[in-house]
Amino acid sequence: MIAPMAKIQIAALESDREALLQFLQEEEVVHVSETPVDIPGPAGGDESKTAYRLARVQFVLEFITRIRSELHMEEKRSFKNMFAGKPAAALAELEKTFQDLHIDELIEQTVHLNDQLLEAQSRINALTEEESSVAPWKTLTVTGADQATSQPVVYTLIEAALRDEEAFRTTLADIPTAMWQEVDRDSSNKVPVVRGEVVVHQKDEATLRAFLQQINAKEITLPLATAETVADKLKAIQKEIQQEEKRYKEILRESKKVVKKERELQFAYDALLHKQEREVVERHVACSPFTLVLTGWVPKNWVQALRTRIEQTFPSAALEEIMISEGDKPPVALHNSRFMQPFEAVTNIYGKPAYNELDPSGALSLFFLISFGLALTDAGYGLVMMAGTFAADRFFRLKREMRKMVRLLFYAGFFTFILGALTGGWFGIDLAALADGPVKKFLLDIQLINPIQDPLKLLGVAFAIGIVQLLFAWVMRARHNWNMNQKMNIILDDIPWITMVILILAWAGAKLGIVFVEAVLVLKWAAVINAIFLVLTQGRSFKNPFLKLGAGAISLYGLISFMSDTLSYSRLLALGLATGIIGLVVNLIASMVSSSIPVVGFVLAGVVLLVGHVFNLGINALGAFIHSGRLQFVEFFPKFIEGGGVPYKPLGRVSKYVDNPKEFEINS
C-alpha cells in the first residue's frame, strides 16, 4: 500500500540548526520541502568550502589507489561481504573520525609526496628518453670534443629515413670529399631509419646540408661532455636512472603511511559528503537570527514517534502537523508486509504511482510469479534458484534493496519449481527416456502438460492467465475509483467492461460446446445488450448526442485492444519452449561427448552439462524476469495507474565509501 503522508513543520533555535539537520539525517524520515514562510534562508558560502575540502580528500584517496596499484597492495574482501564490500558506520562515528583526523596536515603531506613522485617519474622518463636517443650510437668512439671540432673537415651524425638511403648514398658519392659510415639501422619505428656518421670537407658542407634538408634528414648532436664518450654517457644515464628509481621506491614506501589512513579518510570523505547534503537542504530551511523553520513530509504513523524523539533531543524544538494544501504533491512511499516487500522491486523499476493511486506491488505478485515460472518451466532450475537465493539471503551481507530482489527471486524459483514439475521440466531431461521405476512414474504422473509435444495447451494456459490478469486490472481500476469516490465510473465503465469480456468468453465457450451449451442464445443476447450499454455510456463526456453515440461505438475497439494485450502473453510459451529445448540440446551434446571421447569423455561431458545448464538458467531466468515485468508494465499497470509519483526521499546519507548500517536492517 501507499503510506499516508503527513505534512509537518519543525521549529527550533537557529543555534541548533546543524545538530538538528544531523539528527534528521541520521533518522532518515523527513522528506524536506520548501518552507512556505517569509523568512530568509541561511547565508550561503559553506557549500563551496565543503566542496573544496571534498575535492582535496578525494585527491588523497585517488593517490592511495595509485599507491596500492603500484605496490600491488590488494584489499582483501571476505566471502560474506562479496555483495557489500564497503564498511558500515553510523553518522556519529563518521563525524568523530573526521574531527580526530588531522585532515589538512595529511592532505599537505600527500601533496608533497605526490609532487616528489611526479618529479622523480618525470626525471626517469626524461633520462629514459635520453638513453633511447643515445643508445643507437653506442658503438661510436667519438667524444664531445670531436663533435665541436672546427678544423677543415666537418664531422656530422645523420639520421635519415630508410626509404631515402639510396638517394642519400648517390648524393654522397657525388661529393668528392664525403665519407659515410653506417652505425645503426632501426626498423622498429613507424618510419624505419638508418643512422651513420659523415665526414666532409668544409667547402662541400653547404651542398651536404642542402641535400639533408631536402630529404628531411636529422643532424644529431649527442649530449656529450668534452672528453666523454657515448659509452660513458650511457653508463652515466643508466646510473642516474637507477638512482631515481631507488628514490621513487623510497617515496612509495613513505607513502604507505598515507595508505594506512585510507579507512579514516573514507570516513572523513563521507562525513563531508553528508555535510554537503545538509547544506543543500539548508536552502529549504527558513531562518531568522534566532529561530529556524523546516517543512517536510513524514509517513503518518511515524509523526508521533518523531515528535517525541525531537523533543527529547532538542527541548526547545517543536514539531507540528500542518494542513496539506491543494497544490501539494506528497511523496510516495510504499509500505507492505515483509512477505510483499520483494515485489516493490518490480514496482520501483516501473516508477512510483501517484500518491492518490494504488500500490500495484501486491496486485502483481501472483501474476508475476506465475509468468516467471511459465517462462522458465524447469523444476530443476527452480530448485537451483531457491538454493542459491536462500544461501545468499542467509550467508551474505546484503543491503535492504538487494535482499528484496534476492527474496523475489526465491519466490520466483519456487513457482518455477512447481510449474516446471507440472510441465515435466527437469534440467532438460526427456522423462520418457528414463529407466522404468517409481521416480519416472511419479514425475510422469504429476506432469500435466508436455510443452514440446503439446504446446497449444501451454499457450491456452498463458492466454488464460492473461485474461484473468487483464480482468483483474479492471477490478483494480474499480477499486481506485471507489477510493476516489467516483462510484458512477465503476457502474458505467469498470463493471460493464468486465461483464462484456466474461459474456463474450462464455458465449464463445457455449458456441464451441465447452461450457453453458444450453445458454448459448441467452449469452449471445446478454453480450449484445452489454455492448449497447457501453455504446450508450462511453461517450457521456460529449454534449452532442451524435458524438456521444459515435464515441460509444468507437469505445468497443477496446475489445480489440484487450485481445492484443492477451496475445502478448504468448511470449510465455516461447520462453518456456526455449528453456526446454536448450536444456535438451545441452544434454544431447554432453551425451555425444561422453560416448565419443574415451577416458576423459565423462569429465568433459560434466563440464558441458555444468556450463550449458548454467548458461541456460542465466539467460532464460533473465528473459523470464524481463518479459514477466514487461507484462506488468505494458499490459497490467496502464489499466489503473498513471504513475509519475514523487519518490519519498528523506534527508539521509548519500554514501560513497561507507555504508549506512540501517541499509542492512530487515523491515518487519
Helices and strands as residue ranges (DSSP letters): E 5-13, G 14-16, H 17-27, E 31-33, H 46-71, G 79-81, H 91-100, H 103-134, G 135-137, H 144-147, E 153-161, G 162-164, H 165-174, E 179-186, E 193-201, G 202-204, H 205-214, E 218-220, H 230-259, H 262-281, G 282-284, E 286-287, E 291-299, G 300-302, H 303-313, E 318-322, G 341-343, H 344-350, H 361-376, H 379-395, H 400-422, G 431-433, H 438-446, H 455-483, H 487-489, I 490-494, H 495-511, G 517-519, H 520-537, H 545-555, H 558-567, G 568-570, H 571-596, H 601-630, I 631-636, G 637-639, G 661-664
